[in-house]
Amino acid sequence: MIPLNQQDLAQIKRRLNPEHRHPTLIRGCYLNAEGEILSTFVKPVQTLPETENEKYMGLFRRVLSGTQGQNLLSVDFSAAQTMDDEAHALLTGLCRTELNEDETVDRLFERIRDWMRAEKQARPDSVEENQNLPNQLILLLYDSMDVPHRNRDGSEDRTRSESVFNYVLCCVCPVKLGKPTLSYAEQEGDFHCTDGHWSVSAPEIGFMFPAFEQGGADIYQALYYVRSMEDTHEAFVQQVFHSELSMRADEQRETVHGLISDTLMEECSMEMVQAVHEKIGEMIKEAKSDKTAEPVSLSGREVRAVLEECGVTEQKAEQFESQFTESFGSYAEIPAVNLVTPGKFQVETPSVSIKVDPDHADLVSTRVIDGQRYILILADGAVEVNGIQVAIQ
Protein backbone atom coordinates (compact mmCIF):
# COMPACT_ATOMS: atom_id res chain seq x y z
CA MET A 1 0.00 0.00 0.00
CA ILE A 2 1.41 3.37 -1.08
CA PRO A 3 -0.62 6.23 0.44
CA LEU A 4 -1.31 9.41 -1.48
CA ASN A 5 0.79 12.40 -0.54
CA GLN A 6 -0.81 15.73 0.33
CA GLN A 7 0.08 17.23 -3.04
CA ASP A 8 -1.71 14.48 -4.97
CA LEU A 9 -4.81 14.76 -2.78
CA ALA A 10 -4.85 18.54 -3.09
CA GLN A 11 -4.59 18.26 -6.87
CA ILE A 12 -7.73 16.13 -7.02
CA LYS A 13 -9.60 18.32 -4.54
CA ARG A 14 -8.85 21.40 -6.64
CA ARG A 15 -10.69 19.70 -9.47
CA LEU A 16 -13.81 19.82 -7.30
CA ASN A 17 -13.74 23.59 -6.91
CA PRO A 18 -17.32 24.52 -7.93
CA GLU A 19 -16.08 27.64 -9.75
CA HIS A 20 -14.13 25.59 -12.32
CA ARG A 21 -16.69 22.85 -13.15
CA HIS A 22 -13.99 20.36 -14.16
CA PRO A 23 -15.99 17.13 -13.62
CA THR A 24 -18.34 16.31 -16.47
CA LEU A 25 -21.13 14.12 -15.07
CA ILE A 26 -22.97 13.24 -11.85
CA ARG A 27 -25.31 10.28 -11.52
CA GLY A 28 -27.46 9.50 -8.52
CA CYS A 29 -29.68 6.83 -7.04
CA TYR A 30 -32.06 7.64 -4.16
CA LEU A 31 -33.24 4.71 -2.02
CA ASN A 32 -35.52 4.43 0.96
CA ALA A 33 -34.62 2.58 4.15
CA GLU A 34 -35.96 -0.67 2.65
CA GLY A 35 -33.52 -0.43 -0.23
CA GLU A 36 -36.24 0.43 -2.77
CA ILE A 37 -35.21 2.83 -5.54
CA LEU A 38 -37.21 6.06 -5.32
CA SER A 39 -35.38 7.96 -8.04
CA THR A 40 -32.36 7.91 -10.37
CA PHE A 41 -30.95 10.89 -12.21
CA VAL A 42 -28.21 12.11 -14.52
CA LYS A 43 -26.81 15.64 -14.13
CA PRO A 44 -24.20 17.13 -16.49
CA VAL A 45 -22.10 19.34 -14.23
CA GLN A 46 -22.10 22.19 -16.73
CA THR A 47 -25.91 22.52 -16.48
CA LEU A 48 -26.13 22.65 -12.67
CA PRO A 49 -27.24 25.92 -11.02
CA GLU A 50 -24.37 27.50 -9.11
CA THR A 51 -25.65 26.83 -5.59
CA GLU A 52 -26.60 23.24 -6.47
CA ASN A 53 -23.16 22.61 -7.96
CA GLU A 54 -21.52 23.93 -4.79
CA LYS A 55 -23.52 21.48 -2.67
CA TYR A 56 -22.64 18.49 -4.85
CA MET A 57 -18.95 19.37 -5.01
CA GLY A 58 -18.91 19.84 -1.23
CA LEU A 59 -20.17 16.27 -0.75
CA PHE A 60 -17.55 14.82 -3.08
CA ARG A 61 -14.76 16.84 -1.47
CA ARG A 62 -15.63 15.24 1.87
CA VAL A 63 -14.69 11.85 0.39
CA LEU A 64 -11.11 13.14 0.00
CA SER A 65 -10.95 14.73 3.46
CA GLY A 66 -9.56 13.29 6.66
CA THR A 67 -6.46 11.52 7.88
CA GLN A 68 -4.88 8.76 5.85
CA GLY A 69 -4.70 5.51 7.75
CA GLN A 70 -7.70 6.49 9.87
CA ASN A 71 -10.78 7.55 7.87
CA LEU A 72 -8.97 7.58 4.51
CA LEU A 73 -7.97 3.99 3.80
CA SER A 74 -6.49 2.04 0.94
CA VAL A 75 -8.33 -0.90 -0.56
CA ASP A 76 -5.82 -3.12 -2.36
CA PHE A 77 -6.49 -5.34 -5.37
CA SER A 78 -4.32 -8.32 -6.20
CA ALA A 79 -2.88 -8.87 -9.66
CA ALA A 80 -5.39 -11.69 -10.16
CA GLN A 81 -8.29 -9.37 -9.33
CA THR A 82 -7.23 -6.85 -11.95
CA MET A 83 -7.34 -9.62 -14.52
CA ASP A 84 -10.65 -11.38 -13.92
CA ASP A 85 -12.49 -10.14 -10.80
CA GLU A 86 -16.03 -8.92 -11.45
CA ALA A 87 -15.88 -6.09 -8.88
CA HIS A 88 -12.65 -4.67 -10.30
CA ALA A 89 -13.98 -4.99 -13.86
CA LEU A 90 -17.09 -3.04 -12.84
CA LEU A 91 -15.06 -0.17 -11.36
CA THR A 92 -12.84 -0.08 -14.44
CA GLY A 93 -15.93 -0.07 -16.64
CA LEU A 94 -17.35 2.97 -14.84
CA CYS A 95 -14.21 4.93 -15.76
CA ARG A 96 -13.96 3.57 -19.30
CA THR A 97 -17.58 4.45 -20.13
CA GLU A 98 -17.38 7.81 -18.31
CA LEU A 99 -20.62 6.88 -16.44
CA ASN A 100 -22.52 6.98 -19.73
CA GLU A 101 -23.46 3.29 -19.78
CA ASP A 102 -26.67 2.73 -17.80
CA GLU A 103 -26.14 -1.00 -17.30
CA THR A 104 -22.69 -0.53 -15.72
CA VAL A 105 -23.87 2.26 -13.41
CA ASP A 106 -26.97 0.29 -12.38
CA ARG A 107 -24.81 -2.72 -11.46
CA LEU A 108 -22.87 -0.60 -8.96
CA PHE A 109 -26.09 0.82 -7.54
CA GLU A 110 -27.35 -2.77 -7.15
CA ARG A 111 -24.21 -3.78 -5.25
CA ILE A 112 -24.59 -0.88 -2.83
CA ARG A 113 -28.32 -1.59 -2.46
CA ASP A 114 -27.54 -5.21 -1.58
CA TRP A 115 -25.14 -3.97 1.09
CA MET A 116 -27.86 -1.65 2.50
CA ARG A 117 -30.36 -4.50 2.73
CA ALA A 118 -27.82 -6.73 4.45
CA GLU A 119 -27.10 -3.93 6.95
CA LYS A 120 -30.82 -3.61 7.70
CA GLN A 121 -31.21 -7.35 8.24
CA ALA A 122 -28.24 -7.32 10.63
CA ARG A 123 -29.98 -4.78 12.88
CA PRO A 124 -32.19 -5.84 15.80
CA ASP A 125 -35.76 -6.88 14.86
CA SER A 126 -37.12 -3.75 16.47
CA VAL A 127 -39.79 -1.82 14.59
CA GLU A 128 -38.73 1.39 16.34
CA GLU A 129 -35.06 0.75 15.48
CA ASN A 130 -35.77 0.17 11.79
CA GLN A 131 -38.07 3.17 11.54
CA ASN A 132 -35.09 5.36 12.41
CA LEU A 133 -33.03 4.09 9.46
CA PRO A 134 -32.39 6.95 7.03
CA ASN A 135 -32.91 6.91 3.30
CA GLN A 136 -29.69 6.86 1.28
CA LEU A 137 -28.45 8.86 -1.71
CA ILE A 138 -25.73 7.24 -3.81
CA LEU A 139 -23.79 9.74 -5.92
CA LEU A 140 -21.25 9.07 -8.66
CA LEU A 141 -18.99 11.63 -10.33
CA TYR A 142 -16.75 11.24 -13.37
CA ASP A 143 -13.75 13.43 -14.16
CA SER A 144 -10.85 13.36 -16.60
CA MET A 145 -7.74 15.29 -15.63
CA ASP A 146 -4.69 16.24 -17.67
CA VAL A 147 -1.68 15.50 -15.46
CA PRO A 148 0.92 18.30 -15.80
CA HIS A 149 4.46 17.38 -16.75
CA ARG A 150 6.86 17.36 -13.81
CA ASN A 151 10.29 18.94 -14.23
CA ARG A 152 13.38 17.38 -12.72
CA ASP A 153 13.17 19.71 -9.73
CA GLY A 154 9.64 18.47 -8.97
CA SER A 155 7.87 21.61 -10.20
CA GLU A 156 4.89 21.36 -12.57
CA ASP A 157 4.85 22.53 -16.16
CA ARG A 158 1.15 23.09 -16.85
CA THR A 159 1.82 23.88 -20.50
CA ARG A 160 2.66 20.20 -21.07
CA SER A 161 0.45 17.20 -20.30
CA GLU A 162 2.20 14.05 -19.14
CA SER A 163 -0.86 11.78 -19.08
CA VAL A 164 -4.63 11.73 -18.55
CA PHE A 165 -6.12 10.52 -15.28
CA ASN A 166 -9.71 9.26 -15.51
CA TYR A 167 -11.44 8.52 -12.23
CA VAL A 168 -14.77 8.04 -10.51
CA LEU A 169 -15.81 9.34 -7.10
CA CYS A 170 -18.64 7.74 -5.16
CA CYS A 171 -20.32 8.83 -1.94
CA VAL A 172 -23.20 7.35 0.06
CA CYS A 173 -25.10 10.00 2.00
CA PRO A 174 -27.89 9.53 4.57
CA VAL A 175 -31.05 11.47 3.74
CA LYS A 176 -33.04 12.39 6.84
CA LEU A 177 -36.46 13.93 7.37
CA GLY A 178 -36.33 17.11 9.39
CA LYS A 179 -38.89 18.08 12.03
CA PRO A 180 -41.88 20.33 11.20
CA THR A 181 -41.04 23.97 11.80
CA LEU A 182 -42.70 27.35 11.98
CA SER A 183 -41.94 29.17 8.73
CA TYR A 184 -42.66 32.73 7.66
CA ALA A 185 -45.11 33.20 4.78
CA GLU A 186 -44.02 36.50 3.25
CA GLN A 187 -47.23 37.18 1.30
CA GLU A 188 -49.42 36.66 4.36
CA GLY A 189 -47.04 38.27 6.81
CA ASP A 190 -47.60 35.37 9.17
CA PHE A 191 -45.98 32.17 10.44
CA HIS A 192 -47.34 28.70 9.67
CA CYS A 193 -46.24 25.18 10.52
CA THR A 194 -44.61 23.49 7.55
CA ASP A 195 -43.68 19.85 7.10
CA GLY A 196 -40.06 18.81 7.52
CA HIS A 197 -37.92 18.41 4.41
CA TRP A 198 -35.72 15.51 3.35
CA SER A 199 -32.15 16.76 3.61
CA VAL A 200 -28.89 15.18 2.44
CA SER A 201 -26.29 14.70 5.19
CA ALA A 202 -22.52 14.41 4.89
CA PRO A 203 -21.30 11.14 3.33
CA GLU A 204 -20.92 8.14 5.61
CA ILE A 205 -18.92 6.21 3.02
CA GLY A 206 -17.17 7.02 -0.24
CA PHE A 207 -14.36 6.01 -2.55
CA MET A 208 -12.21 7.08 -5.48
CA PHE A 209 -11.15 4.62 -8.16
CA PRO A 210 -8.50 4.28 -9.33
CA ALA A 211 -6.17 5.81 -6.75
CA PHE A 212 -4.00 8.71 -7.93
CA GLU A 213 -0.34 8.07 -7.16
CA GLN A 214 2.74 9.90 -8.43
CA GLY A 215 0.85 11.57 -11.25
CA GLY A 216 -0.89 8.49 -12.61
CA ALA A 217 -3.62 5.91 -12.11
CA ASP A 218 -3.00 3.01 -9.75
CA ILE A 219 -5.52 0.32 -10.74
CA TYR A 220 -4.32 -1.83 -7.84
CA GLN A 221 -5.85 0.54 -5.28
CA ALA A 222 -9.02 2.41 -4.42
CA LEU A 223 -9.07 5.22 -1.87
CA TYR A 224 -11.83 4.45 0.64
CA TYR A 225 -13.47 7.02 2.96
CA VAL A 226 -15.44 6.45 6.16
CA ARG A 227 -16.90 9.25 8.21
CA SER A 228 -16.45 7.41 11.51
CA MET A 229 -13.32 5.47 12.36
CA GLU A 230 -15.45 3.48 14.81
CA ASP A 231 -17.31 1.80 11.93
CA THR A 232 -15.38 1.16 8.72
CA HIS A 233 -18.28 -0.79 7.14
CA GLU A 234 -16.23 -3.85 6.23
CA ALA A 235 -19.32 -5.41 4.61
CA PHE A 236 -19.41 -2.52 2.09
CA VAL A 237 -15.77 -3.19 1.16
CA GLN A 238 -16.48 -6.88 0.64
CA GLN A 239 -19.62 -6.21 -1.40
CA VAL A 240 -18.27 -3.45 -3.66
CA PHE A 241 -14.55 -4.30 -3.92
CA HIS A 242 -14.42 -8.06 -3.17
CA SER A 243 -11.65 -7.15 -0.76
CA GLU A 244 -11.02 -6.63 2.95
CA LEU A 245 -9.62 -3.82 5.05
CA SER A 246 -6.77 -4.20 7.48
CA MET A 247 -7.32 -3.54 11.18
CA ARG A 248 -9.13 -0.38 12.14
CA ALA A 249 -6.97 2.50 13.38
CA ASP A 250 -8.02 1.99 17.02
CA GLU A 251 -7.36 -1.75 16.78
CA GLN A 252 -3.89 -1.14 15.33
CA ARG A 253 -3.11 1.33 18.11
CA GLU A 254 -4.30 -0.99 20.87
CA THR A 255 -2.39 -3.93 19.40
CA VAL A 256 0.93 -2.08 19.06
CA HIS A 257 0.61 -0.46 22.47
CA GLY A 258 -0.12 -3.89 23.97
CA LEU A 259 2.94 -5.38 22.24
CA ILE A 260 5.16 -2.60 23.61
CA SER A 261 3.88 -3.14 27.17
CA ASP A 262 4.07 -6.95 27.03
CA THR A 263 7.50 -7.28 25.41
CA LEU A 264 9.36 -4.38 27.05
CA MET A 265 7.93 -4.95 30.54
CA GLU A 266 10.25 -3.26 33.10
CA GLU A 267 11.89 -1.23 30.30
CA CYS A 268 8.56 0.36 29.41
CA SER A 269 9.10 3.47 31.53
CA MET A 270 7.37 6.82 31.25
CA GLU A 271 10.61 8.38 30.03
CA MET A 272 10.91 5.79 27.26
CA VAL A 273 7.27 6.27 26.17
CA GLN A 274 7.80 10.04 26.14
CA ALA A 275 10.87 9.64 23.94
CA VAL A 276 9.06 7.32 21.49
CA HIS A 277 6.09 9.70 21.33
CA GLU A 278 8.37 12.63 20.55
CA LYS A 279 10.38 10.72 17.94
CA ILE A 280 7.40 9.44 15.95
CA GLY A 281 5.60 12.76 16.41
CA GLU A 282 8.55 14.53 14.76
CA MET A 283 8.36 12.12 11.80
CA ILE A 284 4.66 12.93 11.32
CA LYS A 285 5.23 16.69 11.52
CA GLU A 286 8.10 16.57 9.03
CA ALA A 287 5.98 14.62 6.52
CA LYS A 288 3.10 17.08 6.90
CA SER A 289 5.38 20.05 6.29
CA ASP A 290 6.52 18.49 3.00
CA LYS A 291 3.47 18.33 0.74
CA THR A 292 5.22 15.97 -1.67
CA ALA A 293 5.98 13.45 1.08
CA GLU A 294 3.82 10.40 1.67
CA PRO A 295 2.22 9.99 5.12
CA VAL A 296 4.58 8.13 7.42
CA SER A 297 4.02 4.39 7.85
CA LEU A 298 6.28 2.21 9.99
CA SER A 299 7.18 -1.46 9.71
CA GLY A 300 8.00 -3.62 12.71
CA ARG A 301 11.71 -3.18 11.98
CA GLU A 302 11.35 0.61 11.86
CA VAL A 303 9.44 0.74 15.15
CA ARG A 304 12.13 -1.49 16.63
CA ALA A 305 14.79 1.02 15.51
CA VAL A 306 12.85 3.83 17.23
CA LEU A 307 12.63 1.80 20.44
CA GLU A 308 16.36 1.10 20.45
CA GLU A 309 17.09 4.77 19.76
CA CYS A 310 14.96 5.62 22.81
CA GLY A 311 16.94 3.34 25.11
CA VAL A 312 15.30 -0.09 24.78
CA THR A 313 17.77 -2.98 24.88
CA GLU A 314 18.42 -4.98 21.72
CA GLN A 315 16.90 -8.15 23.21
CA LYS A 316 13.59 -6.47 24.14
CA ALA A 317 13.42 -4.62 20.83
CA GLU A 318 13.96 -7.89 18.96
CA GLN A 319 11.14 -9.51 20.93
CA PHE A 320 8.85 -6.62 19.98
CA GLU A 321 9.65 -6.95 16.26
CA SER A 322 8.96 -10.68 16.39
CA GLN A 323 5.56 -10.13 18.03
CA PHE A 324 4.76 -7.29 15.59
CA THR A 325 5.42 -9.63 12.64
CA GLU A 326 3.27 -12.34 14.19
CA SER A 327 0.37 -9.91 14.69
CA PHE A 328 0.46 -7.98 11.40
CA GLY A 329 2.55 -10.01 8.94
CA SER A 330 6.09 -9.80 7.58
CA TYR A 331 5.56 -6.85 5.25
CA ALA A 332 2.98 -4.88 7.22
CA GLU A 333 3.34 -1.16 7.82
CA ILE A 334 1.25 0.82 10.31
CA PRO A 335 0.39 4.51 9.72
CA ALA A 336 2.35 6.53 12.25
CA VAL A 337 -0.79 8.50 13.18
CA ASN A 338 -2.21 5.22 14.48
CA LEU A 339 0.71 4.86 16.90
CA VAL A 340 0.92 8.34 18.40
CA THR A 341 -1.20 11.47 18.22
CA PRO A 342 0.97 14.59 17.94
CA GLY A 343 -0.28 17.25 20.33
CA LYS A 344 -1.67 14.73 22.81
CA PHE A 345 0.03 13.20 25.84
CA GLN A 346 -2.14 11.61 28.48
CA VAL A 347 -1.30 9.80 31.73
CA GLU A 348 -3.98 7.53 33.21
CA THR A 349 -4.52 5.40 36.28
CA PRO A 350 -7.74 3.53 37.17
CA SER A 351 -9.00 6.63 39.01
CA VAL A 352 -7.08 9.60 37.55
CA SER A 353 -6.55 10.98 34.04
CA ILE A 354 -3.99 13.73 33.38
CA LYS A 355 -3.63 15.55 30.05
CA VAL A 356 -0.20 17.04 29.44
CA ASP A 357 1.10 19.42 26.77
CA PRO A 358 3.53 17.18 24.82
CA ASP A 359 6.02 20.05 24.70
CA HIS A 360 6.17 19.93 28.50
CA ALA A 361 5.85 16.18 29.09
CA ASP A 362 9.18 16.34 30.94
CA LEU A 363 7.32 18.00 33.83
CA VAL A 364 5.74 14.63 34.61
CA SER A 365 7.77 11.83 36.20
CA THR A 366 7.30 8.68 38.22
CA ARG A 367 8.73 7.89 41.65
CA VAL A 368 8.59 5.13 44.24
CA ILE A 369 8.39 6.66 47.74
CA ASP A 370 8.23 4.43 50.81
CA GLY A 371 7.24 1.53 48.59
CA GLN A 372 4.35 3.44 46.98
CA ARG A 373 4.30 4.39 43.28
CA TYR A 374 3.60 8.06 42.49
CA ILE A 375 3.16 10.27 39.44
CA LEU A 376 4.82 13.62 40.12
CA ILE A 377 3.96 16.82 38.25
CA LEU A 378 6.20 19.85 38.61
CA ALA A 379 3.95 22.84 39.39
CA ASP A 380 6.13 25.56 37.87
CA GLY A 381 3.32 28.10 37.43
CA ALA A 382 -0.22 28.92 38.50
CA VAL A 383 -2.31 25.89 39.52
CA GLU A 384 -6.08 25.83 39.01
CA VAL A 385 -8.67 23.32 40.25
CA ASN A 386 -12.02 23.47 38.47
CA GLY A 387 -11.05 26.91 37.19
CA ILE A 388 -10.09 28.26 40.62
CA GLN A 389 -6.49 29.20 41.29
CA VAL A 390 -5.23 27.41 44.38
CA ALA A 391 -2.25 27.82 46.65
CA ILE A 392 0.21 25.00 47.27
CA GLN A 393 1.47 25.14 50.86
C-alpha positions in Angstrom: 0.0 0.0 0.0 1.4 3.4 -1.1 -0.6 6.2 0.4 -1.3 9.4 -1.5 0.8 12.4 -0.5 -0.8 15.7 0.3 0.1 17.2 -3.0 -1.7 14.5 -5.0 -4.8 14.8 -2.8 -4.8 18.5 -3.1 -4.6 18.3 -6.9 -7.7 16.1 -7.0 -9.6 18.3 -4.5 -8.8 21.4 -6.6 -10.7 19.7 -9.5 -13.8 19.8 -7.3 -13.7 23.6 -6.9 -17.3 24.5 -7.9 -16.1 27.6 -9.7 -14.1 25.6 -12.3 -16.7 22.8 -13.2 -14.0 20.4 -14.2 -16.0 17.1 -13.6 -18.3 16.3 -16.5 -21.1 14.1 -15.1 -23.0 13.2 -11.9 -25.3 10.3 -11.5 -27.5 9.5 -8.5 -29.7 6.8 -7.0 -32.1 7.6 -4.2 -33.2 4.7 -2.0 -35.5 4.4 1.0 -34.6 2.6 4.1 -36.0 -0.7 2.7 -33.5 -0.4 -0.2 -36.2 0.4 -2.8 -35.2 2.8 -5.5 -37.2 6.1 -5.3 -35.4 8.0 -8.0 -32.4 7.9 -10.4 -31.0 10.9 -12.2 -28.2 12.1 -14.5 -26.8 15.6 -14.1 -24.2 17.1 -16.5 -22.1 19.3 -14.2 -22.1 22.2 -16.7 -25.9 22.5 -16.5 -26.1 22.7 -12.7 -27.2 25.9 -11.0 -24.4 27.5 -9.1 -25.7 26.8 -5.6 -26.6 23.2 -6.5 -23.2 22.6 -8.0 -21.5 23.9 -4.8 -23.5 21.5 -2.7 -22.6 18.5 -4.8 -18.9 19.4 -5.0 -18.9 19.8 -1.2 -20.2 16.3 -0.7 -17.5 14.8 -3.1 -14.8 16.8 -1.5 -15.6 15.2 1.9 -14.7 11.9 0.4 -11.1 13.1 0.0 -11.0 14.7 3.5 -9.6 13.3 6.7 -6.5 11.5 7.9 -4.9 8.8 5.9 -4.7 5.5 7.8 -7.7 6.5 9.9 -10.8 7.5 7.9 -9.0 7.6 4.5 -8.0 4.0 3.8 -6.5 2.0 0.9 -8.3 -0.9 -0.6 -5.8 -3.1 -2.4 -6.5 -5.3 -5.4 -4.3 -8.3 -6.2 -2.9 -8.9 -9.7 -5.4 -11.7 -10.2 -8.3 -9.4 -9.3 -7.2 -6.9 -12.0 -7.3 -9.6 -14.5 -10.7 -11.4 -13.9 -12.5 -10.1 -10.8 -16.0 -8.9 -11.4 -15.9 -6.1 -8.9 -12.6 -4.7 -10.3 -14.0 -5.0 -13.9 -17.1 -3.0 -12.8 -15.1 -0.2 -11.4 -12.8 -0.1 -14.4 -15.9 -0.1 -16.6 -17.3 3.0 -14.8 -14.2 4.9 -15.8 -14.0 3.6 -19.3 -17.6 4.4 -20.1 -17.4 7.8 -18.3 -20.6 6.9 -16.4 -22.5 7.0 -19.7 -23.5 3.3 -19.8 -26.7 2.7 -17.8 -26.1 -1.0 -17.3 -22.7 -0.5 -15.7 -23.9 2.3 -13.4 -27.0 0.3 -12.4 -24.8 -2.7 -11.5 -22.9 -0.6 -9.0 -26.1 0.8 -7.5 -27.3 -2.8 -7.2 -24.2 -3.8 -5.3 -24.6 -0.9 -2.8 -28.3 -1.6 -2.5 -27.5 -5.2 -1.6 -25.1 -4.0 1.1 -27.9 -1.6 2.5 -30.4 -4.5 2.7 -27.8 -6.7 4.5 -27.1 -3.9 7.0 -30.8 -3.6 7.7 -31.2 -7.4 8.2 -28.2 -7.3 10.6 -30.0 -4.8 12.9 -32.2 -5.8 15.8 -35.8 -6.9 14.9 -37.1 -3.7 16.5 -39.8 -1.8 14.6 -38.7 1.4 16.3 -35.1 0.7 15.5 -35.8 0.2 11.8 -38.1 3.2 11.5 -35.1 5.4 12.4 -33.0 4.1 9.5 -32.4 6.9 7.0 -32.9 6.9 3.3 -29.7 6.9 1.3 -28.5 8.9 -1.7 -25.7 7.2 -3.8 -23.8 9.7 -5.9 -21.2 9.1 -8.7 -19.0 11.6 -10.3 -16.8 11.2 -13.4 -13.8 13.4 -14.2 -10.9 13.4 -16.6 -7.7 15.3 -15.6 -4.7 16.2 -17.7 -1.7 15.5 -15.5 0.9 18.3 -15.8 4.5 17.4 -16.7 6.9 17.4 -13.8 10.3 18.9 -14.2 13.4 17.4 -12.7 13.2 19.7 -9.7 9.6 18.5 -9.0 7.9 21.6 -10.2 4.9 21.4 -12.6 4.9 22.5 -16.2 1.1 23.1 -16.9 1.8 23.9 -20.5 2.7 20.2 -21.1 0.5 17.2 -20.3 2.2 14.0 -19.1 -0.9 11.8 -19.1 -4.6 11.7 -18.6 -6.1 10.5 -15.3 -9.7 9.3 -15.5 -11.4 8.5 -12.2 -14.8 8.0 -10.5 -15.8 9.3 -7.1 -18.6 7.7 -5.2 -20.3 8.8 -1.9 -23.2 7.3 0.1 -25.1 10.0 2.0 -27.9 9.5 4.6 -31.1 11.5 3.7 -33.0 12.4 6.8 -36.5 13.9 7.4 -36.3 17.1 9.4 -38.9 18.1 12.0 -41.9 20.3 11.2 -41.0 24.0 11.8 -42.7 27.4 12.0 -41.9 29.2 8.7 -42.7 32.7 7.7 -45.1 33.2 4.8 -44.0 36.5 3.3 -47.2 37.2 1.3 -49.4 36.7 4.4 -47.0 38.3 6.8 -47.6 35.4 9.2 -46.0 32.2 10.4 -47.3 28.7 9.7 -46.2 25.2 10.5 -44.6 23.5 7.6 -43.7 19.9 7.1 -40.1 18.8 7.5 -37.9 18.4 4.4 -35.7 15.5 3.3 -32.1 16.8 3.6 -28.9 15.2 2.4 -26.3 14.7 5.2 -22.5 14.4 4.9 -21.3 11.1 3.3 -20.9 8.1 5.6 -18.9 6.2 3.0 -17.2 7.0 -0.2 -14.4 6.0 -2.5 -12.2 7.1 -5.5 -11.2 4.6 -8.2 -8.5 4.3 -9.3 -6.2 5.8 -6.8 -4.0 8.7 -7.9 -0.3 8.1 -7.2 2.7 9.9 -8.4 0.8 11.6 -11.2 -0.9 8.5 -12.6 -3.6 5.9 -12.1 -3.0 3.0 -9.7 -5.5 0.3 -10.7 -4.3 -1.8 -7.8 -5.8 0.5 -5.3 -9.0 2.4 -4.4 -9.1 5.2 -1.9 -11.8 4.5 0.6 -13.5 7.0 3.0 -15.4 6.4 6.2 -16.9 9.3 8.2 -16.4 7.4 11.5 -13.3 5.5 12.4 -15.5 3.5 14.8 -17.3 1.8 11.9 -15.4 1.2 8.7 -18.3 -0.8 7.1 -16.2 -3.9 6.2 -19.3 -5.4 4.6 -19.4 -2.5 2.1 -15.8 -3.2 1.2 -16.5 -6.9 0.6 -19.6 -6.2 -1.4 -18.3 -3.5 -3.7 -14.5 -4.3 -3.9 -14.4 -8.1 -3.2 -11.7 -7.1 -0.8 -11.0 -6.6 3.0 -9.6 -3.8 5.1 -6.8 -4.2 7.5 -7.3 -3.5 11.2 -9.1 -0.4 12.1 -7.0 2.5 13.4 -8.0 2.0 17.0 -7.4 -1.8 16.8 -3.9 -1.1 15.3 -3.1 1.3 18.1 -4.3 -1.0 20.9 -2.4 -3.9 19.4 0.9 -2.1 19.1 0.6 -0.5 22.5 -0.1 -3.9 24.0 2.9 -5.4 22.2 5.2 -2.6 23.6 3.9 -3.1 27.2 4.1 -6.9 27.0 7.5 -7.3 25.4 9.4 -4.4 27.1 7.9 -5.0 30.5 10.3 -3.3 33.1 11.9 -1.2 30.3 8.6 0.4 29.4 9.1 3.5 31.5 7.4 6.8 31.2 10.6 8.4 30.0 10.9 5.8 27.3 7.3 6.3 26.2 7.8 10.0 26.1 10.9 9.6 23.9 9.1 7.3 21.5 6.1 9.7 21.3 8.4 12.6 20.6 10.4 10.7 17.9 7.4 9.4 16.0 5.6 12.8 16.4 8.5 14.5 14.8 8.4 12.1 11.8 4.7 12.9 11.3 5.2 16.7 11.5 8.1 16.6 9.0 6.0 14.6 6.5 3.1 17.1 6.9 5.4 20.0 6.3 6.5 18.5 3.0 3.5 18.3 0.7 5.2 16.0 -1.7 6.0 13.5 1.1 3.8 10.4 1.7 2.2 10.0 5.1 4.6 8.1 7.4 4.0 4.4 7.8 6.3 2.2 10.0 7.2 -1.5 9.7 8.0 -3.6 12.7 11.7 -3.2 12.0 11.3 0.6 11.9 9.4 0.7 15.2 12.1 -1.5 16.6 14.8 1.0 15.5 12.8 3.8 17.2 12.6 1.8 20.4 16.4 1.1 20.4 17.1 4.8 19.8 15.0 5.6 22.8 16.9 3.3 25.1 15.3 -0.1 24.8 17.8 -3.0 24.9 18.4 -5.0 21.7 16.9 -8.1 23.2 13.6 -6.5 24.1 13.4 -4.6 20.8 14.0 -7.9 19.0 11.1 -9.5 20.9 8.9 -6.6 20.0 9.7 -7.0 16.3 9.0 -10.7 16.4 5.6 -10.1 18.0 4.8 -7.3 15.6 5.4 -9.6 12.6 3.3 -12.3 14.2 0.4 -9.9 14.7 0.5 -8.0 11.4 2.6 -10.0 8.9 6.1 -9.8 7.6 5.6 -6.9 5.3 3.0 -4.9 7.2 3.3 -1.2 7.8 1.2 0.8 10.3 0.4 4.5 9.7 2.4 6.5 12.2 -0.8 8.5 13.2 -2.2 5.2 14.5 0.7 4.9 16.9 0.9 8.3 18.4 -1.2 11.5 18.2 1.0 14.6 17.9 -0.3 17.3 20.3 -1.7 14.7 22.8 0.0 13.2 25.8 -2.1 11.6 28.5 -1.3 9.8 31.7 -4.0 7.5 33.2 -4.5 5.4 36.3 -7.7 3.5 37.2 -9.0 6.6 39.0 -7.1 9.6 37.5 -6.5 11.0 34.0 -4.0 13.7 33.4 -3.6 15.6 30.1 -0.2 17.0 29.4 1.1 19.4 26.8 3.5 17.2 24.8 6.0 20.1 24.7 6.2 19.9 28.5 5.9 16.2 29.1 9.2 16.3 30.9 7.3 18.0 33.8 5.7 14.6 34.6 7.8 11.8 36.2 7.3 8.7 38.2 8.7 7.9 41.6 8.6 5.1 44.2 8.4 6.7 47.7 8.2 4.4 50.8 7.2 1.5 48.6 4.3 3.4 47.0 4.3 4.4 43.3 3.6 8.1 42.5 3.2 10.3 39.4 4.8 13.6 40.1 4.0 16.8 38.2 6.2 19.8 38.6 3.9 22.8 39.4 6.1 25.6 37.9 3.3 28.1 37.4 -0.2 28.9 38.5 -2.3 25.9 39.5 -6.1 25.8 39.0 -8.7 23.3 40.2 -12.0 23.5 38.5 -11.1 26.9 37.2 -10.1 28.3 40.6 -6.5 29.2 41.3 -5.2 27.4 44.4 -2.2 27.8 46.7 0.2 25.0 47.3 1.5 25.1 50.9 
